[in-house]
Amino acid sequence: TLVPTRRSSDLLASIYLVQNDRVQAEAALKKAADLSPPRSAVRLQYALYMLKSGDTAAGRRLLEEMVKATPDYLPALVSLAQISLSEKKYDECQAFLDKVLARDASLHEALLLTSQLDLARGKNDQALAEATKVLKLYPKSPQAAQQLGFAYLASGRTDEAAASLGQALSLAPGMTGAAVTLASINVQKGNYSPAIISLKQVVQEHPEVAQAWSLLAAAYRGQGNLTDALGV
């Protein structure tokens, strides 16, 4: 029957992903998605996999097909809004968010995206208000605390930014964006030791983050440790 086939394909995809066999994983995910109904987490997973793999056009097409078949499927609309924001199609992003918020005015992901969109448009006060609203609704959300920190920073309020980013990291210690941004604030303020501790962990876990390396060098240089600064 179709259901066992979909489930077995989904399971195979998970196994192939663990084995880092992307070709087989994509084929298994596609089969599982094809056998799933339009409003399906499996179809969404396949679309997000295509986006993560760098095939934005294919991922967008799949999401648009889901929205066409099920206009009220909010996860697909939110994903389309994220794509539009990343491509700097701000009006398009706003249109998707309007559709989402018309159906669920307190959806966590949509409210976060609204604040991010406002920041991208240079509407710092609105971004700050939206981020504050999200954190009040979801006080345990590290993403909301991080976004509030970014909004404070864009408004030049570095102390509040540092506090919010610290809150985000207390909720989710592995948040690279929050860690690097907080370290940047600490370097600017001359608080080199906490910046170095944080940045050393970031570059160990995420050596591809170039900004973390440059900040680490700056922190060592600020301490007067030119040998380690040069090594970095």
N, C-alpha and C positions, 0 to 999 in steps of 0.2 A: 504494500500500500504506500501512498505518498508520504504519510507522516513518518514512518520509520526511515524511509529513504532520506527525507529532509534532515531528520535527527542524526542519522549516520553520517550524512555529508557534513553537517555542522561539527560533529565530533571529529571527523577526519581533518577538517580545516584547523581545528584547535591543535591537533597532534602535529600537523605539518608546520604550523606556526611555531610551536615549541622547538621543532627540528630546524627552523629557519629555512624551510623549503617553500619559498614564496610562490613558485609556479604551481605546485600541487595545492597549496593552501588557497590560492586565488580560484583555481578550478573547482575545488570542493565548496568554497564559499558561494561561488556563482550558482552551482547546482542547488545548494540549499536555498539560496535566495529565489531562484526560479520556481522552486516547488512550494514557496511560502506565499501566503496571502499578501495583498498590498500593504495592509496595516500590520507590519511584522518587524520585530526586533532583528530578525535575521537579515531581512532586506536592508534595514538601516545599517547593520554591522558591515554588510558587504559594501555599501556606499561609502561608509567611513573608512573602510580598508582601502578602497580605491583612492580616496583623498589623501590618506596617509602615505600611500605608495607614490604619490606625486601625479596621479592621473586625475587632475581636478575636473577636467571636462567630463570624464566618465562618471565621477562621483556626483557632480552636479546633475547630470542627465538622469541618473538613477533616482536622486532625491526629487527632482521635478516630476518624474513619472509617479512616484509615491504620492506626492501632493496632489497631482491631477486626479488620481484614483481615490484618494482619501484626503480631502482638503482640510480636515480638522485634525490631521495627525501632526501634533505639535513638535515632536522631536525632529521630524524632517524639515519643518519650517525653520526651526532654530538653527539647524545645520546649514540651511541655505543662507540664513542671515549671517552666520559666521563666515561663510565663503565670501559673500558680498563685502563684508567689512574688511577681510584680508585683501581683497582686490580693490579696495578704496571706492567701491560703488555704494556710496553712502545713502543716496536716495533709495536704492534698491534694498539695502539692508533695513532702512527704516520701514519700508513697505512690508517686508516680511515680519518685522517685529510688531507692527501695528496689527497684523492678522493674528499673531500669537497672543498678544496682550488683550485683544478684544475677547478672546476665549478664556484666558487665564491671566488676570491682571497682577497676580503675585508669583508668577513662575520665575524661579530662581535664575535660570540660565538666561531668560529673556531680559530680566531686569539688569543683570550684569552686562549683557551685550549693549543695552541702552546706555549705560554709563560709559562703556568703552567707545561707543559710537560718538557720544558727546565729546569725549576727550579727543578723539580723532578729528572732530570738526572744530576743535578749539573752544568748545563751550565748557570751560572748566567749572564754572559755578553749577551748571546743570549736572555735569558729571559727578561733582561732589555731592549734590543733593540726592542723586539716584543711588550712588554707592552707600550713602548713609541710610537710605531707605532699605536697601537690600540687607545691610548688616543688622538693622533693627528687626527685620522679618526673620533673618536667619543668623542669629548671633554666634552659632558654632560653625559658620561657613568660612574656611580659610580663604576661598576665592573672593568672598565679599570683603574681608579684611584687607586682602592684598589690593583689590581695586580701590578701596577707600584710601589706602596708602598712596597709590599712584595718583589719585585725584588730589589729595592734599599736596603732593609734591609738585604737580602741575600748577597749583595755585600758590606755590612758594612757601607753603607752611611745612617746613622740614621737620619740626619737632613732632607735630601731629602725624606726619607721614611715617616717621621712624617708629612711633608708638603703634600705629596700625600695622605696619609691616612686621613688627615684633610679635604682635598678636597673631598675625597670619602664620608665622613660623612656629609659634607655640602650639597652634592647632594642627599644623602640617609641616614638620621640620624639613621636609625635602623639597619645599617650593623654591625652585632655582631663581625665578624672577624676583621674588620677594627678598631672598638672601642676597642677590647681587645688588639690588637697588638699595637695600639697607646698608650694605657694605660701602656703597658709593657715598651715601650720606655720612657714614662714620669717617671715611677717608677725608671728605670735605671738612668735617668738623675737627679733624686731627685725632679721632679716636681709632688709632691704628691697630691696637691689639685685638679688639673684638672683630674688626674687619678682616684681619689676617686669619684668625681662627676660622671664621665662616668661609672665607674665600678658598682656603686650603682644602676644605671639605668639598666645595663646589668643583674645583678643578680636578680633584681626585675622582669624583663621581661623574662629572660632565666635562671632560677635557676639551670638548668642542666649543665651549662657551668662551669666545675670545675676550669678551669684556671682563670676565672674571680674572683672566691672566693679567690684563693691563692694570686692573685695579689692585691686584696683589702686588705687582711691581711697584705701583705708586705708594702703597701702604708701607712696603719695606723701605722705600726711598724716604718716606716721611719719618720713619723711625731712625733713619741714618744708617740702615743696614744695606749698604750699596752692593755688597757681595751677593746677597740673596736677591736683591732687586735685579742685578745684571743676569743672574742665573735664570730668573723667571723670564 
